């Protein structure tokens, strides 16, 4: 069976993130594989936002005023995003109004949207629809885009490096009871914590293909960098995480190789790398709040696929990055999937 693995991962992460954030299951991963206007709108918005970072402010603002180019796409995408999120907020308020579930002592298993609305009523803080919309969108981008991007590049790298795939399977087999080794199975969170090689392979994929391929910073006051460069508050420092992951002076002469062993110590434990060197989850006070959740989800999905299925990239399929704030594959990832167990 041939499928677009990138599309599959986007559907999976969209559904799981939507359930976590809003409490509603959009059903994007249903067997019918329905069109997902929200997902397409997010892709178009992210491509347009990238241009805002690359073009002079006056140019993109002119495009917005005239409604042309990337700004036209962004405006059209924003209407879709706004409508979908507004529907979720309205449905949640109606659901809570009918069920009258605003008890602070009974919040186990609640989604984030319910928690925010409950907090609004219990603390008196104003969580209007605009605040809820912006918060939901922020979580949706963080949960859907980065995780699906990471999984896509990881599976491509593993499927094109048979030795890495074999080592991951050997590690998975080491934690499976002998009588269950040749059966379809999912892995529990406790089992995933001790998978050192899988963790190293995921970190290596994130190093070479960071979901957010670039960042920019600006100082709040004049500062002199260790290099001797003077930076004033209005100056933006633009840097590429994608390029940093391939620099020999940071990662060594084999920086362009996919080498999970890079992340494993001689004792067989996970090797620590400073967050300012490995920036996939940002660093310092702005380190991604969902880092551990992301690693758990990445390991769970990767382990289930690699143990239960054989994934091969379709011969002749072109793999190239898309120009966006999220590092997606421009043409998706077409693969042939077959079951390993009957």
Phi, psi and omega in degrees: 000131179258129179223162172268103185294328178296316178298320180297315180294323178296320178294316180300308184290331177293314179298311183294320180292320180295320178296316180295318186276316187250339184088359180250141178259111181287347176070030181292336183266012178295160186298339179283346184048063183294159174297145181237088181304322180299316181295316179296320179296321178296318179299315181293321180295319181293322177295319180291321180295325177302319181295330177296329179282335185265329184268153172302144184305321182296326182288312182290331176291325176294318178298323178293318180297319182274347181067047182231165175062213181301329181293330176293317177297319182296317179297317180294319180293322183296326178298316180295312180300315181297317181296315183294314181293321178300324179295317179297317180296316180296316179297321181292317179297319180293317179299316181289328179293320181287319184272342179056044181261079180236034182270119182299331184278358183232058184250012180292129178083003180287150174281168184295322181298316177298319180299318179295316180293319176299318179297324178301314184282329184274330183256344182086359177288141184276115174244077181286175185298326179294316178298315180296320179299311182296321180293315179299314181299319179300314179292323181295317179295315181295320185277324184274307192289309186293319182292316180293324177297313181299317180295320181297308181294323179298312182293327176295314180297316181295317182292339179259004176230082185305326181294321177294317179300317180297318181293324177295317179295321178298319180294320178296318179297331182291341180253002180261132175304142185308319183290347181250004187295331181251037180231155175292133179203156170258162182248139179280157181303318181297327179288325185290333185298331185261011181273088186291314183293319178298318178299316179297320179295321178293316178298321180294321176295319179292329177293313183282326182227071180295131181306322173256101191282349179211161175216164169218147181232159175217133181287150178276346177210160181306139183212148175254119181286159178304334179286348182099357180280135177268133180234125178262163188303333182271359182269131177263134175259111184260126180221148185257116176292328179299315180289320181300325180290350182244012182270124182298323184287348175263316188246359179099174185293341179262026187300333183270358180271147174274102190224087181304332180299341178302333186259012183238131180283171178296336179276357179085018177255168180290130181276132179279134173235135180303141183296335178281351173264317179251094192263015183303330179248025184064193185207164176063217182298340182259020175301138183306126180294333183263020184305308183292323177297318180298314180298320179297315180294317179300314181293319182297314181291313182298315181297317181297317182290311185294324180286322189262342186225157171255122183245125179231132178292134180300131182301131179089353179292130182271123178252115179213144181292148174268149180276103183198172176288344174246136185277086176262168172273130186299322184250019183072189178231095181279120182228159173255124185246134176224149180286143176271337182236148179270000000 
